[in-house]
Amino acid sequence: MERALGLACLLDHPPIRALDLGSGGGLPGLPLVGALPGSPWVLLEGGTTRAQFLRQAVTRLGLADRVEVVAQRAEEAGRGPLRHGFDLVVARSFGPPAVTAECGSPFLRQGGSLLVAEPPGGGGDRWDSPRLADLGLQRGASTSEPTAAQILVQHRLCPDAYPRRNGVPAKRPLF
């Protein structure tokens, strides 16, 4: 949880609207919801059991007024009403860089940020790919303190070709 809260320190300002990509058990989403009390959140989780757990946690924590849990795969949700709706997307253990970038980019508004928790010791060099530009992303800052993370900035909206259909980003990564 401390590592998740360290991500909040990396933000210049609280997001207007934020999404936790592949929320799983709620990290980093739930701690960030608490650390950024003025921001509404969507916790996106493809697994129905985990999504149900998240709904219960949100209700028990009294966060239902500003946190929505969506039980849908990122590839599907990125083509629906959530597309281009967020100025911050966070991801922790979602997948390899190419998968995280392709599935996270469609949710971002122009100028928004994809904040990805990195393995201990960093790993920002995993993001050195010209293919990020295909998604409208530019590599931003990478940090190792207080938490290892990579920030990607959406300099133009993600093209309609992305994300590709379910499973394709992992089977045929862009980089």
C-alpha positions as CSV (number, residue, x, y, z in Angstrom):
1,M,0.0,0.0,0.0
2,E,2.9,2.3,0.8
3,R,4.2,1.8,-2.8
4,A,0.8,2.7,-4.2
5,L,0.6,5.8,-2.1
6,G,4.0,6.8,-3.4
7,L,2.5,7.1,-6.9
8,A,0.3,9.9,-5.6
9,C,3.4,11.9,-4.9
10,L,4.4,11.8,-8.5
11,L,1.4,13.8,-9.6
12,D,1.6,17.6,-10.2
13,H,-2.0,18.0,-9.4
14,P,-5.0,15.9,-8.6
15,P,-6.7,14.3,-11.6
16,I,-10.1,15.5,-12.7
17,R,-11.1,11.9,-13.5
18,A,-8.9,8.8,-13.0
19,L,-9.0,5.1,-14.0
20,D,-7.2,2.1,-12.4
21,L,-6.4,-0.3,-15.3
22,G,-6.8,-3.9,-14.2
23,S,-7.6,-3.1,-10.6
24,G,-7.3,-6.7,-9.3
25,G,-7.5,-6.5,-5.5
26,G,-7.6,-2.7,-5.6
27,L,-4.0,-1.7,-5.8
28,P,-3.1,1.0,-6.5
29,G,-6.6,2.2,-7.1
30,L,-8.1,2.1,-3.6
31,P,-5.2,3.7,-1.8
32,L,-5.1,6.4,-4.5
33,V,-8.8,7.1,-4.1
34,G,-8.1,7.8,-0.4
35,A,-5.0,9.9,-1.2
36,L,-6.8,12.0,-3.8
37,P,-10.2,12.7,-2.2
38,G,-11.3,15.2,-4.8
39,S,-11.0,12.9,-7.8
40,P,-13.7,10.5,-9.1
41,W,-12.3,7.1,-10.1
42,V,-13.2,4.1,-12.2
43,L,-11.7,0.8,-11.2
44,L,-11.6,-1.4,-14.3
45,E,-11.3,-5.1,-13.8
46,G,-11.9,-7.8,-16.3
47,G,-12.5,-10.6,-13.8
48,T,-16.0,-10.8,-12.5
49,T,-15.1,-12.2,-9.1
50,R,-12.5,-9.5,-8.5
51,A,-14.9,-6.8,-9.7
52,Q,-17.5,-8.0,-7.2
53,F,-14.9,-7.9,-4.4
54,L,-14.0,-4.3,-5.5
55,R,-17.7,-3.3,-5.4
56,Q,-18.0,-4.6,-1.9
57,A,-14.8,-2.9,-0.8
58,V,-16.0,0.4,-2.3
59,T,-19.3,0.2,-0.5
60,R,-17.7,-0.8,2.8
61,L,-15.2,2.0,2.6
62,G,-18.0,4.5,1.9
63,L,-16.6,5.5,-1.5
64,A,-19.5,4.6,-3.8
65,D,-20.3,8.3,-4.4
66,R,-17.1,8.8,-6.4
67,V,-15.8,5.3,-7.3
68,E,-17.3,3.2,-10.1
69,V,-16.3,-0.4,-10.6
70,V,-16.5,-1.6,-14.2
71,A,-16.3,-5.4,-14.9
72,Q,-15.0,-5.4,-18.4
73,R,-11.8,-6.2,-20.4
74,A,-9.7,-3.2,-21.1
75,E,-9.8,-3.9,-24.9
76,E,-13.7,-3.7,-24.8
77,A,-14.0,-0.8,-22.4
78,G,-11.4,1.2,-24.4
79,R,-13.8,1.2,-27.3
80,G,-16.9,2.2,-25.3
81,P,-18.1,5.3,-23.4
82,L,-15.0,5.4,-21.2
83,R,-12.8,6.1,-24.3
84,H,-10.9,9.5,-24.0
85,G,-12.6,10.2,-20.7
86,F,-9.7,10.4,-18.2
87,D,-6.7,12.6,-17.5
88,L,-5.0,9.9,-15.4
89,V,-4.7,6.1,-15.9
90,V,-2.7,4.1,-13.4
91,A,-1.5,0.6,-13.8
92,R,0.3,-1.9,-11.6
93,S,1.1,-5.4,-12.8
94,F,-1.3,-5.1,-15.7
95,G,1.1,-6.6,-18.3
96,P,4.2,-5.9,-20.3
97,P,4.8,-2.4,-21.5
98,A,3.4,-2.8,-25.0
99,V,0.1,-4.3,-23.6
100,T,-0.2,-1.7,-20.8
101,A,0.4,1.2,-23.3
102,E,-2.1,-0.2,-25.9
103,C,-4.8,-0.9,-23.4
104,G,-4.3,2.3,-21.3
105,S,-3.9,4.9,-24.1
106,P,-7.5,4.7,-25.4
107,F,-8.8,5.9,-22.0
108,L,-6.7,9.1,-21.9
109,R,-7.7,12.6,-23.0
110,Q,-5.2,14.6,-24.9
111,G,-2.6,15.8,-22.4
112,G,-3.5,13.0,-19.9
113,S,-1.0,10.7,-18.3
114,L,-0.5,6.9,-18.0
115,L,1.3,6.3,-14.7
116,V,2.8,2.8,-14.6
117,A,4.3,1.3,-11.5
118,E,7.6,-0.3,-12.5
119,P,9.4,-3.3,-10.9
120,P,11.7,-2.5,-8.0
121,G,14.9,-1.0,-9.3
122,G,13.1,0.7,-12.2
123,G,12.9,-0.5,-15.7
124,G,12.1,2.7,-17.6
125,D,14.2,1.5,-20.5
126,R,11.4,-1.0,-21.3
127,W,9.5,2.0,-22.7
128,D,12.1,3.1,-25.3
129,S,10.0,2.4,-28.4
130,P,9.0,4.5,-31.4
131,R,5.8,2.5,-31.4
132,L,4.5,4.5,-28.5
133,A,3.9,7.3,-31.0
134,D,1.5,5.0,-32.9
135,L,-0.7,5.2,-29.8
136,G,-0.3,8.9,-29.4
137,L,2.0,8.5,-26.4
138,Q,5.3,10.2,-25.5
139,R,7.6,8.9,-22.8
140,G,7.6,11.3,-19.9
141,A,9.5,11.2,-16.6
142,S,10.6,8.0,-15.0
143,T,11.2,7.8,-11.3
144,S,12.8,5.5,-8.8
145,E,11.9,7.4,-5.6
146,P,9.5,7.2,-3.7
147,T,8.2,4.6,-6.1
148,A,9.6,3.2,-9.4
149,A,7.3,4.4,-12.1
150,Q,7.1,5.5,-15.7
151,I,4.9,8.3,-16.9
152,L,3.6,8.4,-20.5
153,V,1.9,11.5,-21.8
154,Q,-1.0,11.3,-24.4
155,H,0.2,14.1,-26.8
156,R,-2.6,13.2,-29.3
157,L,-5.7,11.1,-28.9
158,C,-5.2,7.3,-29.4
159,P,-6.2,6.3,-33.0
160,D,-9.4,4.3,-33.5
161,A,-7.4,1.2,-34.5
162,Y,-6.5,0.7,-30.8
163,P,-7.0,-1.2,-28.7
164,R,-7.1,-4.2,-30.9
165,R,-9.6,-7.0,-30.1
166,N,-9.5,-9.1,-26.9
167,G,-6.2,-10.9,-26.4
168,V,-4.4,-9.5,-29.5
169,P,-2.3,-6.9,-27.6
170,A,-0.7,-9.7,-25.5
171,K,-0.4,-12.2,-28.4
172,R,1.0,-9.7,-30.9
173,P,2.6,-6.9,-28.9
174,L,3.4,-3.6,-30.7
175,F,6.9,-3.6,-29.3
